[in-house]
């Protein structure tokens, strides 16, 4: 029997029909099985977790059969309570399936600490600019000491305490300048 005769035979057509039916049956069974095992129609709405503590988040997500993972701490935000949720992924209101992980970003307990630079001998304007650029606020209580340079930095203070180079203060701290009065020898 030649190849052309085999392609025209009844047994070849039977085998092709069996293969097509088998393939269709496999696709339908696979689709049904995936629909059942992946909970395709299940929807759980993600709650709004902003400004909640980790204990409250844990309780709330366990009620909904969801998990969470803390991925990062952001920069301190004074508008949020300490150690509370600043961001979440997926966002509040999105729909997810059970046991889905919600990724959370926490508000740190305080501003990060910044080192005090050596500003001795710099002008008031230079010092103010530098301190603001690294995240400090400048106090309005300037202390003047006898010095030959007018408005030249001769020290820094924080809440009355003298600061030295390398000391660390929280970001947004108010730093007071000790300046020369320009009347020295």
C-alpha positions in Angstrom: 0.0 0.0 0.0 1.4 3.4 -1.0 1.4 6.5 1.1 -1.3 8.1 -1.1 -3.6 5.1 -0.8 -3.1 5.2 3.0 -4.1 8.9 3.2 -7.3 8.0 1.3 -8.2 5.0 3.4 -10.9 4.8 6.1 -8.5 3.9 8.9 -6.5 7.1 8.3 -9.7 9.2 8.6 -10.8 7.3 11.7 -7.4 8.0 13.3 -7.6 11.7 12.4 -11.1 12.0 13.9 -10.1 10.2 17.1 -7.1 12.5 17.4 -9.2 15.7 16.9 -11.9 14.4 19.4 -9.2 13.5 21.9 -7.5 16.9 21.6 -10.9 18.7 22.1 -11.7 16.5 25.0 -8.3 17.2 26.6 -8.7 21.0 26.1 -12.2 21.0 27.7 -11.0 18.8 30.7 -7.9 21.0 31.2 -10.1 24.2 31.1 -12.5 22.8 33.7 -9.7 21.5 35.9 -7.9 24.9 35.8 -11.1 26.7 36.6 -11.6 24.6 39.7 -8.1 24.5 41.0 -7.3 28.2 40.5 -10.5 29.5 42.1 -11.2 31.5 38.9 -14.5 33.0 40.1 -13.3 33.9 43.6 -12.9 37.6 44.5 -11.8 39.1 47.8 -11.7 42.9 47.9 -8.5 44.2 49.4 -9.2 46.4 52.4 -7.7 49.8 53.0 -4.8 49.3 55.4 -3.4 52.8 55.5 -2.5 54.1 58.9 -3.2 50.7 60.5 -0.7 49.0 62.9 0.8 45.6 62.0 -1.3 43.9 64.6 -4.5 45.3 63.2 -3.4 44.4 59.7 -2.6 40.8 60.7 -6.1 40.4 62.3 -7.9 42.0 59.4 -6.1 40.0 56.7 -6.5 36.7 58.6 -10.3 37.3 58.6 -10.2 37.6 54.8 -7.8 34.6 54.4 -5.0 36.8 52.9 -1.3 37.0 53.8 1.0 40.0 54.0 4.7 40.8 53.7 6.5 43.9 54.8 8.8 44.9 52.0 10.3 48.2 53.1 10.3 51.1 55.4 9.8 54.5 53.7 11.0 57.9 54.9 9.3 59.0 58.1 6.0 60.7 57.4 4.7 62.7 60.4 1.1 62.5 59.0 1.1 58.7 59.7 1.4 57.0 63.1 4.7 55.3 63.9 5.1 51.8 62.5 1.8 52.1 60.5 1.1 51.3 56.8 2.0 54.0 54.3 1.6 52.0 51.1 0.1 48.7 50.0 0.2 46.6 46.8 -2.4 45.6 45.5 -4.2 48.8 46.2 -7.3 49.0 48.4 -10.4 48.0 46.5 -8.7 45.7 44.1 -9.9 42.1 43.9 -7.6 39.1 44.7 -7.9 35.4 45.4 -7.5 33.8 48.8 -4.1 33.4 50.3 -2.7 36.2 48.1 0.1 38.3 49.7 -0.4 42.0 50.2 2.9 43.9 50.1 3.2 46.6 52.7 5.4 49.6 53.3 5.8 50.8 56.9 6.3 54.3 58.3 9.5 54.2 60.4 9.3 55.2 64.1 11.3 58.4 63.6 13.2 60.4 61.0 16.6 58.9 60.0 19.7 60.3 61.6 21.9 62.7 59.7 25.6 63.5 60.6 26.5 67.1 61.5 29.0 68.5 59.0 32.0 70.7 59.8 30.7 74.3 59.1 33.2 76.2 61.2 34.5 79.2 59.3 31.7 79.2 56.7 29.4 82.1 56.2 25.9 82.1 57.7 24.4 81.9 54.2 26.6 78.9 53.2 25.9 77.1 56.5 22.1 77.6 56.2 22.1 76.4 52.6 24.2 73.3 53.5 22.1 72.4 56.6 18.8 72.7 54.7 20.1 70.7 51.8 20.9 67.7 54.1 17.5 67.9 55.9 17.8 70.2 58.9 15.7 73.2 59.8 17.5 76.4 60.9 16.4 78.0 64.2 15.8 81.7 64.6 17.8 82.0 67.8 21.3 83.0 66.6 23.9 83.3 69.3 26.6 85.8 68.6 30.1 85.5 70.1 33.0 87.9 69.9 34.9 87.1 66.6 36.6 89.1 63.8 34.3 87.6 61.2 30.7 88.9 61.0 28.1 86.2 60.5 30.8 83.5 60.3 29.8 80.1 61.8 31.6 79.4 65.1 29.4 76.5 66.3 26.1 74.7 66.1 23.6 73.9 68.9 20.6 71.7 69.2 18.3 72.4 72.1 21.1 74.4 73.8 23.6 71.5 73.5 26.8 72.2 71.6 27.1 70.0 68.5 30.4 68.6 67.1 31.2 67.3 63.7 29.9 63.8 63.2 27.2 64.0 65.9 23.9 62.6 64.6 20.5 64.2 64.8 17.1 63.2 63.3 16.2 64.7 60.0 14.1 67.9 60.3 15.8 68.8 63.6 16.1 72.5 64.4 19.7 73.6 64.5 20.7 76.9 66.0 23.8 78.7 64.7 26.6 80.3 66.8 27.9 83.2 64.7 30.7 85.8 65.0 29.7 89.4 65.7 32.4 91.0 63.6 33.8 93.1 66.6 36.7 90.9 67.6 40.4 91.5 67.1 
